[in-house]
Amino acid sequence: MNRTPIAPMGVGKLLDKSFSVYRQHFGAFFLLALIWFGPLLLLQQLLLVDLTRVPLLAQDTEGMDFAESLGARFAGQEEFMTQSLPMLLLFVFLVAPILMIIAYPQMISGSILLTKAALEGETLSLKDALKGALRRFWPLAGSTFLYGIIAFAASTAFVIAYGLIFVMIAFAGGMTLETMFDPSDEGSIVLMVVLVLFGYLFLIAGMMLVPGYFLIRWGFYMPLVLFERDGVGIGQSWNMTKGNFWRLFGLFVVLSVIYSMFSSGIQLVLTGVLGTSILAQIILVALTCLLTPWMAIVYALAYFDLRVRKEGTDLQELVSRQLATSAPVEPATPTPAQEPGVTHD
């Protein structure tokens, strides 16, 4: 067994390690995502897209020039969305909860087990990873449900507070409810545009920092539930991430940018070439199953990095406490040596 020592990693080294782990065990990670996400994502497309009107291979834009063809294909996405209320309700109340509360934690937990085995130089089969995560099925589902409620409450509270502050600033600038949306008042329109522009930017930044602070601090509950088998893991996650928020925040910002560039870029190319078609939807599902394991590996590596840092800190604190509480040892007074034949009274 070629065991690799786990040492604290910076953001760059952690991301590099994630690519290495994914490349070496690509098949297991991809199949894990395909098992848990593939059927549900296909069902999601079946419910949200009106497949009776969607072409099989590519959207027909015959007779249009290149610019018109691209415009028709991008605009056609909303046109092919289902208008069936039962389909939408079925997605919202059945498929989405199963995806978020069951499939998501099981896939992430399986990826954590595979990542742990890769770091330790061990071999873990896909079957064993699935079984290991399923053994903690109910604790993982319950913890994820609780975390989702907390995330929704924190985000909603922030948006409400931010909206109230936005309205107060608008009123402080001399606007009223009558002039706020009055097209004849140019000054109010300019002020409203400026407020909306900067308000949107500050809203995004605020969502990342304020609710994001708590969601990152609580967000490592899953491996704790998986390994520690104690409670929901949210409180333990808060303690583990103490003093590491900005490093984790930077890591997940970089992760989100890379993920968005890949997924959005490929989706734009697919839409431009195939439009809204059944083939394009299947490729997008495969793309999700391809990219999601990488994010799960980064999450797992961040957890193991936190464990190493936490255990090192705890060891240093233990040594410091032991040194502080131990009694000082006074040096022994040397006894003068006696000369042979001389007696000291």
C-alpha atoms as one frame of an Amber mdcrd trajectory, in Angstrom:
protein
   0.000   0.000   0.000   1.456   3.372  -1.049   0.096   5.664   1.617   0.475
   9.379   0.841   0.907  11.595   3.914  -1.866  14.177   4.153  -0.401  17.634
   4.799  -2.017  21.111   4.844  -2.594  22.381   1.312  -3.015  25.840  -0.144
  -5.758  26.631  -2.663  -3.566  25.984  -5.700  -2.168  22.706  -4.400  -5.628
  21.532  -3.352  -7.098  22.193  -6.800  -4.114  20.494  -8.448  -4.616  17.477
  -6.181  -8.311  17.353  -7.093  -7.488  17.080 -10.814  -4.949  14.346 -10.041
  -7.414  12.299  -7.953 -10.184  12.674 -10.549  -7.892  11.702 -13.404  -6.627
   8.580 -11.618 -10.099   7.371 -10.588 -12.248   8.923 -13.296 -14.382   5.849
 -13.978 -15.508   5.353 -10.372 -16.333   9.023  -9.802 -18.184   9.441 -13.094
 -20.236   6.266 -12.631 -21.088   7.313  -9.086 -22.514  10.616 -10.356 -24.240
   8.870 -13.235 -25.955   6.398 -10.891 -27.316   9.029  -8.509 -27.843  12.026
 -10.821 -28.367  10.593 -14.300 -31.921   9.190 -13.973 -33.162  12.114 -11.876
 -31.729  14.746 -14.211 -33.273  12.998 -17.211 -36.593  12.897 -15.358 -36.185
  16.595 -14.608 -35.802  17.364 -18.309 -38.780  15.129 -19.074 -40.949  17.136
 -16.668 -39.700  20.653 -17.483 -39.343  20.401 -21.266 -42.234  19.705 -23.628
 -40.662  16.770 -25.455 -43.585  16.515 -27.882 -42.352  19.735 -29.532 -38.590
  19.281 -29.097 -36.628  17.898 -32.075 -34.544  14.763 -31.580 -31.132  15.830
 -32.907 -31.075  19.554 -33.669 -33.436  22.490 -33.763 -34.566  23.248 -37.318
 -33.334  26.667 -38.507 -33.338  25.984 -42.231 -33.589  29.116 -44.399 -32.046
  31.406 -41.740 -28.619  32.994 -41.880 -26.067  32.294 -39.137 -27.089  35.179
 -36.845 -30.802  34.428 -37.173 -30.134  30.727 -36.568 -28.265  31.436 -33.324
 -30.978  33.839 -32.170 -33.730  31.327 -32.869 -31.903  28.556 -31.031 -31.205
  30.620 -27.918 -34.714  32.098 -27.892 -36.255  28.670 -28.361 -35.262  27.492
 -24.887 -38.205  29.241 -23.210 -40.531  28.273 -26.050 -40.047  24.555 -25.392
 -40.549  24.751 -21.606 -43.584  22.846 -20.418 -46.751  24.720 -19.522 -48.239
  21.767 -17.651 -48.916  22.612 -14.009 -49.008  18.939 -12.871 -45.556  18.399
 -14.414 -44.163  21.450 -12.601 -45.689  20.380  -9.281 -44.327  16.871  -9.716
 -40.850  18.293 -10.225 -41.030  20.756  -7.319 -42.494  18.389  -4.739 -41.042
  15.026  -5.783 -38.017  15.091  -8.085 -36.270  18.149  -6.638 -36.485  16.934
  -2.984 -35.215  13.472  -3.955 -32.373  15.062  -5.899 -31.316  17.418  -3.094
 -32.015  15.351   0.044 -31.182  11.832  -1.150 -29.111  11.778  -4.354 -26.909
  14.778  -3.541 -25.642  13.668  -0.085 -25.217  10.064  -1.273 -23.162  11.100
  -4.281 -21.018  13.520  -2.247 -20.483  10.957   0.520 -19.473   8.272  -1.963
 -17.005  10.742  -3.498 -15.589  11.507  -0.035 -14.971   7.798   0.574 -13.300
   7.398  -2.825 -11.153  10.494  -2.210 -10.103   9.230   1.219  -9.045   5.904
  -0.272  -7.089   7.673  -3.011  -5.230   9.831  -0.473  -4.342   6.793   1.613
  -3.172   4.785  -1.408  -5.904   2.205  -0.942  -8.274   0.647  -3.463 -11.992
   1.198  -2.900 -14.481  -0.190  -5.391 -17.511   1.734  -6.559 -19.722  -0.883
  -4.867 -18.002  -0.360  -1.505 -18.282   3.429  -1.860 -22.012   3.129  -2.531
 -22.502   0.763   0.409 -20.453   2.958   2.749 -22.586   6.002   1.983 -25.862
   4.053   2.161 -25.015   2.864   5.694 -25.432   6.498   6.770 -28.488   7.115
   4.574 -30.897   8.548   7.158 -28.392  10.691   9.110 -27.108  12.156   5.829
 -30.628  12.832   4.520 -31.747  14.392   7.810 -28.653  16.578   8.124 -28.989
  17.745   4.521 -32.658  18.598   5.051 -31.792  20.620   8.161 -28.923  22.360
   6.365 -31.260  23.238   3.489 -33.757  24.816   5.879 -30.983  26.848   7.517
 -29.634  27.944   4.121 -33.097  29.006   2.936 -33.822  30.906   6.169 -30.448
  32.696   6.163 -30.717  33.695   2.487 -34.343  34.834   2.822 -33.599  36.908
   5.931 -30.680  38.603   4.182 -32.705  39.421   1.051 -35.535  40.910   3.135
 -33.111  43.001   5.218 -31.271  44.112   2.079 -34.523  45.091   0.373 -35.550
  47.227   3.349 -32.154  48.975   3.357 -32.473  49.565  -0.400 -35.893  51.208
   0.010 -34.631  53.351   2.923 -31.695  54.602   0.827 -34.060  55.422  -2.045
 -36.338  57.407   0.265 -33.334  59.153   1.820 -32.339  60.256  -1.693 -35.616
  62.119  -2.040 -37.608  59.465  -3.877 -41.197  58.570  -3.064 -43.448  55.713
  -4.112 -45.022  58.030  -6.707 -41.738  59.189  -8.278 -39.861  55.894  -7.975
 -41.404  54.486 -11.150 -42.519  57.747 -12.793 -41.067  57.810 -16.364 -41.519
  61.598 -16.604 -39.155  62.281 -13.677 -35.685  61.978 -15.243 -33.858  62.546
 -11.950 -35.715  59.719 -10.257 -35.106  57.417 -13.209 -31.337  58.078 -13.140
 -31.223  57.572  -9.374 -33.267  54.390  -9.681 -30.969  52.980 -12.377 -27.891
  53.744 -10.263 -29.488  52.207  -7.178 -30.555  49.077  -9.063 -27.127  48.633
 -10.675 -25.116  49.062  -7.490 -27.810  47.339  -5.467 -27.512  44.240  -7.626
 -23.712  44.177  -7.318 -23.858  44.628  -3.541 -26.609  42.002  -3.320 -24.409
  39.396  -5.026 -21.407  40.339  -2.874 -23.556  40.389   0.252 -25.105  37.002
  -0.505 -21.639  35.527  -0.905 -20.301  37.049   2.314 -23.201  37.178   4.782
 -25.241  33.995   4.247 -22.131  32.518   2.624 -20.184  32.922   5.855 -22.626
  30.737   7.778 -23.129  28.259   4.939 -19.388  27.676   4.604 -18.894  27.428
   8.378 -21.731  24.865   8.635 -21.174  23.277   5.237 -18.751  20.495   6.231
 -21.402  18.571   8.141 -21.546  15.763   5.593 -18.119  14.119   6.108 -18.573
  14.563   9.865 -21.865  12.672   9.749 -20.242  10.077   7.506 -17.148   9.456
   9.654 -17.870  10.715  13.168 -21.384   9.185  13.383 -22.371  11.778  15.961
 -25.352  14.130  15.533 -26.027  16.207  12.450 -22.463  17.521  12.181 -23.402
  21.187  11.752 -22.034  22.288  15.140 -18.853  20.272  14.635 -18.421  21.859
  11.204 -18.608  25.311  12.801 -15.807  24.422  15.211 -13.663  22.787  12.536
 -13.798  25.758  10.154 -12.886  28.300  12.838 -10.125  30.559  11.542 -10.349
  29.138   7.996 -13.255  31.075   6.489 -11.338  33.350   4.121  -9.216  30.513
   2.779 -12.338  28.386   2.194 -14.190  31.368   0.731 -11.378  31.950  -1.773
 -11.303  28.254  -2.643 -15.026  28.091  -3.408 -14.951  31.354  -5.374 -12.211
  29.929  -7.613 -14.113  26.634  -7.809 -17.336  28.394  -8.830 -15.575  30.475
 -11.501 -13.899  27.417 -13.065 -17.123  25.389 -12.944 -19.178  28.236 -14.459
 -16.666  28.772 -17.264 -16.720  25.110 -18.255 -20.450  24.475 -17.867 -21.637
  27.772 -19.351 -19.157  27.598 -22.225 -20.157  24.078 -23.213 -23.848  24.891
 -22.795 -23.504  27.921 -25.082 -21.751  25.824 -27.728 -24.392  23.086 -27.478
 -27.248  25.562 -27.728 -25.615  27.317 -30.674 -25.055  24.046 -32.553 -28.032
  21.865 -31.565 -30.483  24.362 -30.090 -33.087  22.901 -27.757 -33.132  19.233
 -28.713 -33.344  15.880 -26.973 -29.717  15.148 -27.871 -28.613  18.460 -26.329
 -30.496  17.691 -23.100 -28.833  14.265 -22.827 -25.385  15.806 -23.374 -26.085
  18.422 -20.684 -27.023  15.669 -18.219 -23.769  13.865 -19.024 -21.880  17.154
 -18.590 -23.380  17.623 -15.121 -22.349  14.085 -14.166 -18.883  14.864 -15.506
 -18.277  18.115 -13.590 -20.057  17.421 -10.300 -17.576  14.751  -9.080 -14.703
  17.206  -9.428 -16.498  19.660  -7.134 -17.153  16.800  -4.692 -13.439  15.908
  -4.712 -12.488  19.515  -3.932 -15.011  19.510  -1.070 -13.566  16.235   0.277
  -9.979  17.490   0.025 -10.958  20.709   1.823 -12.409  18.611   4.645  -9.295
  16.458   5.016  -7.166  19.606   4.906  -9.259  21.061   7.732  -8.808  17.874
   9.746  -5.030  18.049   9.404  -4.973  21.722  10.390  -7.371  21.158  13.298
  -5.469  18.168  14.661  -2.200  20.087  14.399  -3.711  23.041  16.265  -5.161
  20.780  18.945  -1.773  19.112  19.404  -0.036  22.471  19.765  -2.617  23.629
  22.307  -2.241  20.364  24.252   1.548  20.736  24.394   1.223  24.398  25.421
  -1.191  23.517  28.240   1.061  20.732  29.463   4.094  23.025  29.485   2.139
  25.749  31.280   0.795  23.446  34.011   3.914  21.379  34.607   5.947  22.398
  37.691   9.390  23.838  36.961  12.214  21.507  37.889  14.921  23.202  39.990
  18.464  22.193  39.172  20.091  19.952  41.755  22.801  21.527  43.952  26.101
  19.851  43.207  27.729  18.056  46.185  31.448  18.784  46.608  33.561  15.734
  46.088  35.449  14.422  49.099  39.182  13.860  48.974  40.374  10.405  49.930
  41.128  10.095  53.611  39.426  13.386  54.534  36.352  13.317  56.735  33.957
  16.216  56.905  32.300  16.759  60.236
